[in-house]
Amino acid sequence: MKPCTLIVFVFLFLIAGCGSPRIAQRPDAEIDRNASAAKSAYADGAMESAAMFYQKALNRARLADQPREISRLAYNLAACRAQMQKYPEALELLDEAEFESALSGTGFPEAVLLRAEILRHLGRHSEAAAAAKFGLASLDNEKCGSARFQLQVFLAELACDQNDGRLALQELDKLDPQLLKSSDANVLAKATHARGRALLIEKRANEAAICFDNAAAFDQKGRRYPDMAVALQNAADAYVAAGQRPAAINRYYRAARSLFMCGEKTRAQESFDKARALAQESDDKQMLSALARLKSEIVCGSGSNPVPAKAQAE
């Protein structure tokens, strides 16, 4: 799987729980060394390397009988496996992470979200929804606001997957406005993108386009460029539905450029072809010239390595 593919919304787990007491443990240099190497590899999009180092760190934590470290590292390894689309292995690691977190007396809402995401990508939507709802019910409202936010957005995305825009909007309307304002750019991008999807399903194209543009801006701020490109592509589709051709051409062009740069050639070509078709219909010579330059640059640089996505990490 390419690092640029939009798959699951996860982040590397550094501190378990949201308010539970911690168990003091002596640091282990070998665990720290391998975990640090794994985190760097993950940030570079090198999932095979990240998984290898996390596996070494996890084995050391098992040897040292450190439940809190086992939980943390099993989750991070599960995140790598999920990115590599090795979902059964990821689910087994999440079982271990949650079991060990219970032994160490720490909460673990991140594992609930990752499990729900994996079930979603396996097409097990009812199980994914049940996992997310169970996670929401078990959270402390005051101490786990961020986890609650993400699970609520997940339920909205799941409703969009099933073409239920109305339910998605209902889920998004449950978000705490104050928490929304204080959230970081990556979380805001997810929520805004989900609202755009829901609005487009409900045939409110103008509103959807604005949401997708805002989501792209949040992704750009968070340096999640592949996600930004997808948001631009969706914004273009919404502008087409709204009858705003110039805006659609602009977004398709920008999406194609970013997607080509991160190696998503099929999706990039789709946006490129749509931009060119609309530009030809509009006789937009300036855009046709820009598209020709882009195509030439892509052909000349076709042998180069794609720019890796910036992985989200705490």
C-alpha positions in Angstrom: 0.0 0.0 0.0 1.3 3.5 -0.8 1.9 5.8 2.1 -0.2 8.5 0.4 -3.4 6.4 0.4 -6.1 7.7 2.7 -6.8 4.6 4.8 -7.3 5.1 8.6 -7.3 8.0 10.9 -4.8 6.9 13.5 -1.9 8.5 15.4 1.1 6.9 17.2 0.2 6.3 20.8 2.6 7.8 23.4 0.7 8.0 26.6 -2.2 5.7 27.3 -5.6 6.7 28.7 -7.3 9.9 29.5 -7.0 10.5 33.2 -6.3 7.0 34.6 -3.4 6.6 37.1 -0.1 5.5 35.7 2.2 2.7 37.0 5.8 3.9 37.4 8.2 1.8 35.4 12.0 1.9 34.9 12.9 3.0 31.4 14.5 0.4 29.2 17.0 1.8 26.7 16.5 -1.0 24.2 12.7 -0.4 24.1 13.2 3.4 23.8 15.8 3.0 21.0 13.7 0.7 18.8 10.5 2.7 19.5 12.2 5.9 18.5 13.5 4.3 15.2 10.0 3.0 14.5 8.4 6.4 15.0 10.8 8.0 12.6 10.2 5.3 10.0 6.5 5.7 10.4 6.7 9.5 9.9 8.6 8.8 6.7 5.9 6.5 5.5 8.3 3.5 5.7 5.7 1.1 7.2 7.8 -2.1 6.8 10.7 -0.6 8.8 8.4 0.9 11.4 6.7 -2.4 11.9 10.1 -4.2 12.3 11.3 -1.8 14.9 8.0 -1.8 16.8 8.1 -5.6 16.8 11.5 -5.5 18.4 10.4 -3.0 21.0 7.3 -5.0 21.7 9.2 -8.2 22.2 11.5 -6.5 24.6 8.6 -5.1 26.6 7.1 -8.5 26.8 10.4 -9.9 28.0 10.6 -7.1 30.6 7.0 -7.7 31.8 5.9 -4.1 31.3 2.1 -4.1 30.6 1.9 -0.4 29.9 4.7 -0.5 27.3 3.3 -3.7 25.8 0.0 -1.9 25.4 1.5 1.2 23.8 3.8 -0.7 21.4 1.1 -3.3 20.4 -1.1 -0.4 19.5 1.6 1.3 17.4 2.4 -2.0 15.6 -1.3 -2.5 15.0 -1.4 1.0 13.4 1.4 0.0 11.1 -0.2 -3.3 10.2 -3.5 -1.4 9.4 -1.6 1.0 7.1 -0.2 -2.1 5.4 -3.7 -3.5 5.1 -2.8 -6.5 7.3 -6.1 -6.2 9.2 -6.3 -9.6 10.9 -2.8 -9.1 12.4 -3.8 -5.6 13.5 -6.9 -6.8 15.3 -4.9 -9.4 17.2 -2.4 -6.7 18.3 -5.3 -4.5 19.4 -6.6 -7.4 21.6 -3.2 -7.5 23.2 -3.1 -3.8 23.6 -6.4 -3.5 25.3 -5.8 -6.5 27.6 -2.5 -5.1 28.7 -3.9 -1.6 29.2 -6.5 -3.1 31.6 -3.7 -4.9 33.5 -1.8 -1.6 33.9 -4.9 0.3 34.9 -4.9 2.7 31.9 -7.7 3.6 29.6 -7.2 3.2 25.9 -9.8 5.0 23.7 -7.3 5.2 20.7 -7.4 1.4 20.4 -11.2 1.5 20.2 -11.1 4.0 17.3 -8.5 2.0 15.4 -10.5 -1.2 15.8 -13.6 0.6 14.5 -11.6 1.9 11.5 -10.3 -1.5 10.6 -13.7 -3.1 10.8 -15.0 -0.3 8.6 -12.4 -1.1 5.9 -13.2 -4.8 6.2 -16.8 -3.9 5.3 -18.1 -5.0 8.7 -20.1 -1.8 9.2 -22.4 -2.9 11.9 -19.5 -4.2 14.0 -17.6 -0.9 13.4 -20.6 1.1 14.6 -21.1 -1.0 17.6 -17.4 -0.7 18.6 -17.6 3.1 18.2 -20.8 3.4 20.2 -19.4 1.1 22.9 -16.3 3.3 23.1 -18.4 6.5 23.4 -20.5 5.0 26.2 -17.4 4.1 28.2 -15.6 7.4 28.0 -15.4 10.0 30.7 -16.8 13.2 29.1 -14.5 15.6 31.0 -11.3 13.7 30.6 -11.7 12.1 27.2 -13.1 14.9 25.1 -10.7 14.4 22.1 -11.4 10.7 21.9 -15.2 11.3 22.1 -14.8 13.9 19.3 -13.0 11.4 17.0 -15.4 8.6 17.6 -18.4 10.9 16.9 -16.8 11.9 13.6 -16.2 8.3 12.8 -19.9 7.5 13.2 -20.6 10.3 10.8 -18.2 9.0 8.3 -19.7 5.5 8.6 -23.1 7.0 7.9 -21.7 8.7 4.8 -20.3 5.4 3.6 -23.8 4.0 3.7 -25.2 7.1 1.9 -27.1 8.4 4.8 -26.3 12.1 4.9 -29.1 12.9 7.3 -27.7 10.6 10.0 -24.2 11.8 9.4 -25.3 15.4 10.0 -27.1 14.3 13.1 -23.9 12.7 14.4 -21.8 15.8 13.6 -24.3 18.1 15.3 -23.6 16.2 18.6 -20.0 17.6 18.6 -19.2 20.0 21.4 -18.8 23.4 19.8 -16.1 24.4 22.3 -14.1 21.3 21.7 -14.5 21.8 18.0 -12.9 25.3 18.3 -10.0 24.0 20.4 -9.2 20.9 18.2 -6.1 20.7 16.1 -6.1 21.1 12.3 -6.1 17.3 11.6 -9.1 16.6 13.7 -10.9 19.7 12.3 -10.2 18.5 8.8 -11.8 15.1 9.5 -14.9 16.7 10.9 -15.2 19.3 8.2 -14.7 16.7 5.4 -17.3 14.4 6.9 -19.8 17.3 6.9 -19.0 18.0 3.3 -19.7 14.4 2.4 -23.0 14.5 4.2 -24.1 17.7 2.6 -23.2 16.5 -0.8 -25.3 13.3 -0.2 -28.2 15.6 0.8 -27.7 17.5 -2.5 -26.6 20.7 -0.8 -23.7 21.1 -3.2 -22.7 24.7 -2.5 -22.4 24.1 1.2 -20.6 20.9 0.6 -18.0 22.6 -1.6 -17.2 25.2 1.1 -16.8 22.4 3.6 -14.4 20.5 1.4 -12.4 23.7 0.7 -12.1 24.3 4.5 -11.1 20.6 5.0 -8.4 21.0 2.4 -7.1 24.1 4.2 -7.0 22.3 7.5 -5.2 19.3 6.0 -2.7 21.7 4.4 -2.1 23.3 7.8 -1.5 19.9 9.3 0.7 18.9 6.4 -1.5 16.0 5.5 -1.1 16.6 1.8 -2.6 13.4 0.3 -5.8 14.1 2.4 -5.7 17.7 1.2 -5.7 16.5 -2.4 -8.7 14.2 -1.8 -10.6 17.1 -0.2 -9.8 19.3 -3.2 -11.0 16.5 -5.5 -14.2 16.3 -3.5 -14.6 20.0 -3.6 -14.3 19.9 -7.4 -17.1 17.3 -7.6 -19.3 19.5 -5.4 -18.6 22.6 -7.5 -19.6 20.6 -10.6 -22.8 19.7 -8.9 -23.3 23.3 -8.0 -22.8 24.5 -11.5 -19.6 26.4 -10.7 -17.3 25.3 -13.5 -14.3 27.6 -13.0 -14.0 26.6 -9.3 -14.3 23.0 -10.2 -11.5 23.2 -12.8 -9.3 24.9 -10.3 -9.8 22.2 -7.6 -9.4 19.3 -10.1 -6.1 20.8 -11.3 -4.7 21.3 -7.8 -5.8 17.9 -6.7 -4.2 16.3 -9.7 -0.9 18.0 -9.1 -0.7 17.0 -5.4 -1.9 13.4 -6.1 0.7 12.9 -8.8 3.4 14.1 -6.5 2.5 11.6 -3.8 2.3 8.7 -6.2 -1.5 8.3 -6.4 -1.3 8.1 -10.2 -4.8 6.6 -10.9 -6.6 9.1 -8.8 -4.4 11.9 -10.1 -5.2 11.0 -13.7 -8.9 11.0 -12.9 -8.7 14.6 -11.6 -6.4 15.7 -14.5 -8.8 14.3 -17.1 -11.8 16.0 -15.5 -9.9 19.3 -15.3 -8.9 19.1 -19.0 -12.4 18.1 -20.1 -14.0 21.1 -18.3 -11.2 23.4 -19.5 -11.8 22.3 -23.1 -15.5 22.9 -22.8 -14.9 26.3 -21.4 -12.1 27.1 -23.9 -10.0 28.0 -20.9 -6.7 28.4 -22.7 -4.8 29.5 -19.6 -5.8 26.3 -17.7 -5.2 24.1 -20.7 -1.6 25.5 -20.9 -1.1 24.9 -17.1 -2.4 21.3 -17.6 0.0 20.7 -20.5 2.9 21.9 -18.3 1.8 19.7 -15.5 1.6 16.7 -17.8 5.0 17.4 -19.2 6.5 17.6 -15.7 4.8 14.4 -14.7 6.2 12.5 -17.8 9.7 13.9 -17.2 9.6 13.0 -13.5 7.9 9.6 -13.9 10.9 7.7 -12.7 11.4 9.7 -9.5 10.2 8.6 -6.1 6.9 10.0 -4.9 6.9 12.4 -2.0 5.9 10.5 1.1 2.9 11.6 3.2 3.6 13.1 6.6 2.3 10.6 9.1 0.3 12.0 12.0 2.0 11.4 15.3 1.8 12.8 18.8 
